[in-house]
Structures are given as C-alpha cells and as structure tokens.
Amino acid sequence: MAKKVIYAIDVGNYFIKGIALEENKNGYQLVSKALERAEGIVNGQVQDVRSLRRKIENIIYSLEGENNKAKEIEIVLSYATNELKISREGYTLEFSEPKEITEGDLERIKANIQQKYSELNKEVLDIKFVNFEVDDKKVKNPVAFVANYSLNALINVVWVPENSFAPIRNTIKNLIEGEIPIYDSTLASAYGVTNTSDRNLGVGVVDLGHSKARMLIFKDGIPKFYLDFEVGMEYVLKDIMHVLKTSEKEALRLLEEQAVCLQDTKIVKKIDYLSLVGDHYEYTTQNLLNKIVFARTREIINKLNSDLAKLEYENTFEIAGGLQAGIVHTGGGARIKNIEKTISDFMGAQTRLGIASNNANNFYIENADELYKDPLFSPIIGTINLYFSGANIPKLYIEDTKTYSENNYVEEKVEKKGGFFSKLGRILLGGNEDAI
C-alpha cells in the first residue's frame, strides 16, 4: 500500500533544501534529504522563474527515490520576502446583555482581524492576543468570564503586503495538484529553535542568511520586533575569494571545512586550495583564513548588536527586563566554527546555537536527530512543526446582530522591513499561550 509522503522545501538565496518524510505507524520518518545551489533568486527576490522552478523540481526529483510510487504527496515550502511587519490591533466586542466569553468569541476576533487585513491587501501570518479587559477589568484569559457590556482585546499581528508571495506562488504554480502552503523561513525558524519559556522571558533569534542577517525578537510570548541587515554571510565568502584569489566553490569549501572564526590563531598550519584558474594549488595559513572570516563576521555581529542596543533603548517598556533567554543564532552562517563565541564576545549576552526539539507538539520524526542539529535546515524544521500544529486560517465571521455589536480600532506599533508567507498557507494561531 502506498504511503503518504511529505516534501518540505526551503527556498534560500544560496541553497534550496528539502527533506522527504514518509508516514509510518508511529507518525513520520525521514527517508531522504537534498541540497541544491539556488538559481533565479537574488536578495530574496525572484528574478528568473524558470531557473528557480527547475531547481525546486530538481530537489523534488532527488527526494523521490523509492517514494515516486506514493499515491499521496504533499509539499510545504518556506521562503523569505523581506517585507515582514509587526503591528498592534485593538478590538472591542460590545454586548447588549450579560454573556459568558467562549473560545468562539476569541476566534471571531481573530477572524475579523484577518478579514480586515485582507480588505487592506495585507496577509496575516501570525496573530496572538496580548491582553484582555472584561468590562474594563484586566484579565489574563477571558474565557468563562461573564461580560456585562464589553470585551477589549489587544492583538499582536505579523503581516506582509498581499503581493509579497506572488513571485514564489507563480514559480510553484501547478507543481502538484492542490495548494502548496508557504511559510516565512525566518519566522518558522524562530519558532522552531525556541520554546514557550524562551519567548516569554525574551529572546533574540539571529538568522545568519546568505544575503541578509535577520533578527526576530520575542518578549512576553509574542514576536515584537523584526530587524534585517543588508550584510549577509555572502560577504565572508567574497572576502575569501578576493584575498586568496580563488573561486566561490573553493571559498565555500574552505569556509565549511577549514575556517574558524578567530582573530588570532597560534597553531601554524598550511592549507592548500585550488587557484582561481583551476590548474594548480596555492596555499594559505590557518591564521590568515581565520582572520578573513573573523573580520567580516565581527562587522556583521557589531551591526546586529548596535541596532539591537538602539531598539532596546527606544523601546524600554516593550522589552522590560531585557532578553533573559539570550541570543539564539541559526541559519547557514551558524555553521561557521566558533561563531557562537564571537557573538557572545561582541553582543555580551547568553548565546547558543538554535537546535529545534524533535518532539514539538508531540510530533516526532524518526531518523532525524542529525537533521535537527544542522542550522541550515532550521527553516524546514520550523515549517514542519507549524504544518503539523493543526493551526488553520480562521473562518471569516459574519456578525450576528442579535447577539452583539462590534467596534474596532487600530494602533500601529512597529513596522520594520522583513519577509513571509501565503494567505492560503497556515496561519500561526494563538493557542493556550495566547492569553498572556
């Protein structure tokens, strides 16, 4: 009997990654993974649909293997548009007679926010409650309270302009029958490599991407700020290429296999590498290679630290108590040896490599322990966790005038450039941890 197979694919600027999960009696198991050099995408923007689609198809063909006879195939995809925005939304339900608040009332609020943003040509990606007031009295969770005249809610909304995913949707159009859910890679990674405690205490997730470095800051359980930086790890590769006069492929090999992010190296070691013309080998020292990597990495980390310090200074109330869970780094750049110490030295905070838990939401993937430890695949892990979380777009609610009337207002809080998601994809809905 053919089994259900899920292909999870992350479209990055430098690599396109994919994994294949096959259904078994215990859930799912990892059966294959694939990696392709990306084409047709520059700085998060699709510039050649055919080339990018061909690369995505190559990933699928590589994943198929013995799964090509599977009758039921699903694809989920993550991608960053660099247009991520975060806003605050106030909403009021007014009642003409006493009413017990239910989960349905909260879902209706979310649905109406979703509808309003849709009418404004905005796609809601993540929606969580910040606080509540029942009859002007603050409560942590209003469910089961009886409201005499009103329920006020403040909601955190992560969104992107409606056309943000148009290029990638067009690229994967008709790839398979049915819709392909699309998630934002940075947001998916951030949820994947942190837990509820981290997000409540305050944590900064640094995504060290190829063309950009990105930071998503959580506090009190919600994503509050998003920052991105035009300097990514590609500049580390370029520095190696220019100083050593070698190819991009050879520079990547040196970065992955030999380089250590250190300012000074006492060990004397000669490292051979292929010259730019490709017909003979040159050599460099371990110390020089390490210095090249350290210099550019330090510049990127200093920029992150400077912008974070400014953000904390300007938003003391929003980030009261600081980021007690520290800084978590992930993405392809997190693979660089010793980068964790460099981040710690310059950002002066508790730092760690972001490793997702292989049992999130009681969902476990067999044979995937090594995959979970690789920061390059963190967007895929986060996407899979969201996909299996069971959260769906709320149904649009049509007001029942016999029950209550509604008034809403908008309070814009933060708008920083970022990236993310498909309206037809799955939205992160606030669960039990929404009512904070």
DOSE-667067 format. One record per residue (C-alpha): z, x, y. Coordinates in steps of 0.02 Angstrom, whole numbers, plus 50000, padded with zeros to 5 digits. Each point is the difference from the previous one (the first is absolute). Layout:
// residues N
ZXY/...
***
This chain:
// residues 436
500005000050000/499525006850170/501475004050112/500214997950187/499655015950098/500445003350182/499155013450104/501035005450151/498995010250125/500495008750161/498615004350123/500555015250100/499095011050124/499925014949882/500294993049826/499714983449915/501294997649864/500114987449860/501044995249848/499684988049857/501424989549931/499824990849835/501064985249954/501125001949848/501464990649923/501245008450117/498984997950158/498745013650045/499625017949955/499035013450092/498415003749902/499015010650123/499915006750177/498575006950106/499735010050158/498415001550105/499615009050162/499724986350130/498344997550089/499464988050135/501704998650084/500585010250150/501694998350087/500294983649910/498354992650058/498634995149878/498415008550059/498914999149845/500254984449893/498835005549860/500785017149978/501774993050001/499564986049879/499195012549882/501605010349998/501074984749966/498824995349858/500165017649930/501894997849995/499804983649906/498795007849875/501225014449973/501434988049971/499064989049879/499955011549849/500454989249851/500434985550116/498194995450036/500104986049871/501474991750085/499624981950041/501214998850143/499945013450135/500914999150166/499845012350145/501265003050139/499635011850142/500935008950140/499265006550162/500605004750176/499114993450155/501125008850128/500264983750097/501724995249939/501084990550125/501774993249996/500614985150103/501504988550012/499784981349993/501294986850045/499894982949919/501004984050022/500114984649889/500764985050088/500734985549902/500274982050053/501424997749876/501135011449895/499055009349865/500475012649865/498955015850017/499005004549844/498915014449943/498554988350034/500434999750184/499935019150007/498355000249909/499314987450124/500495011550144/499105014549918/498494989149966/499914994450181/500125017950061/498595004349880/498964985650067/500315004450181/499515018249975/498454994649906/499494989250148/500225015350111/498865010249885/501445010249931/500385003549817/501844999349952/500455013549875/501894999849992/501174986550062/501905000649992/501434991050084/501115010350115/501364987450044/500394981450009/500964987650108/500504982949936/500444988850148/500145015950107/501235008049878/499465016449919/499935000149810/499395012749874/499094987649889/499774982050059/499604992649829/501244986149954/500664998950179/499854982950081/499135000750169/500364986150122/498605003750121/499155017249977/499635015449898/499495015650097/499245014949911/499435017150057/498625007149890/499275017449980/498114999549978/498865014349947/498174996150037/498275006950036/498504993150096/499024988149890/498465011149981/500995015549951/499544998349817/498224994050025/499205017149960/500945002649838/499764981749949/498145002250027/500045016049897/500794991949847/499084983450016/499464993249829/500755015149913/500754987749875/500094981249991/501364992850110/501015007350143/500735017650002/501725000750084/500095013850131/501615008350056/500385012650136/500325016849919/501335005950124/501014983949993/499824999149810/500565018149982/501484997350116/500644985349898/499635009349838/501005015850037/501514991550081/501254987449939/500964985950083/501475011350043/498855012850084/499174986850106/501654992250052/500805016650049/498465006150090/498645011349931/498435008150067/498555001149877/498785013850044/498274998049921/499165017150009/498194994649987/498415010150013/499374994450171/501644993250069/501875001049979/500864983150009/501804994650013/500744982949962/501804997450053/501134987349914/501694994250065/501054985049951/498824996749855/498394997850098/498575011050062/500365002050186/498845013650064/498375008049951/499355016750065/498425009449959/499415017250049/498225006550014/500465016349913/499954999149810/500015012149856/498135002950017/500435012550137/501005010349875/498435000949892/498915004650150/501195013950050/499895007649825/498114998450004/499805008250170/501265014149981/499495004949824/498164995250024/499884989849842/499374982849948/500964983750011/500074998849811/500755017449984/501204996850145/500634984449909/500265010049841/501005013150094/501044986550085/500394991149837/500245014849885/500595014850105/500654995450173/501834997750045/500534993150168/501005015350058/500035009750163/500405016649916/499745005249820/500855015749934/499065000249835/498445011050007/498634991249905/498115001150006/499024983749983/498164999949957/498844986650065/498144996450002/499105005350157/499054987950111/498315005649933/500664997449824/499335015849920/501575010850000/501894999350014/501075005250147/501895001450002/501424995750116/501875001949991/501254986649954/500865003050166/498434996650104/499544984449902/501774993250019/500005003650188/498364990550023/500704984749913/501695001150086/499295001550176/498974984149994/501284990249900/501345004750127/498894993350139/499794983349910/501864998449962/500485004750179/498864986350065/500794987449881/501745005450051/499624999450186/499284982449992/501424993949889/501315006950121/499144991350145/499914983749903/501855000749954/500465003750181/498994985350067/500604988049865/501835004249979/500504982149963/498624997149871/500435016049905/501884999650028/500865012549886/498395009749971/499065002349838/501475001949882/498885000749846/499045014550076/498165004349991/498924996849847/498335009149990/498554994749893/498095000649994/498865014349949/500785012250124/501694997949914/499285009949855/500095016150101/501335011449927/501605001650104/499444987250130/501624990549974/501015014750069/498815001750148/500244981650043/501885001749984/500075015650108/499014992550143/500524981849993/501835003749966/500204985149885/500334996449819/498295001149918/499314996949828/498364997949910/499614981549980/500014995649816/499804981949952/501104992349867/499114995049841/500964983849981/499794991650169/500134981049989/500405002349815/498225006149975/499755015649894/498405009649961/500025009849838/499335018049997/500075001050191/501515011050037/498955014750062/498934988450105/501544993650091/500485017850047/498325004050082/500014995550187/498094999350000/500124984049897/501424991850098/498834987450085/499454994049829/501784998649935/500514990250155/498484988749985/500354996449817/501804995650041/499434987950135/498674992749888/501264996049864/501364994250120/499314982349990/499904997850189/498544989550059/499344993850166/501034984950051/499114983450001/499624994350176/501224986550047/499524983950087/501444992850099/500824984249937/500404991250164/501244988449914/501135014449956/500055011650151/499035007250144/499635018350033/499965011750149/499625018649989/499935014550117/499395018049987/500915015950046/498895015449982/501085014849953/498965015149948/498155003349985/499505017049934/498375004849919/499994999449811/499054992849854/499994986749856/499514985149886/499004984649950/500384981950049/499504995049824/501115013549928/501844997749966/501244999650146/501705007949985/501134985050017/501855001950033/501034997049844/501884999749987/500135015150116/499094990850140/501564992050072/500835015050079/
***
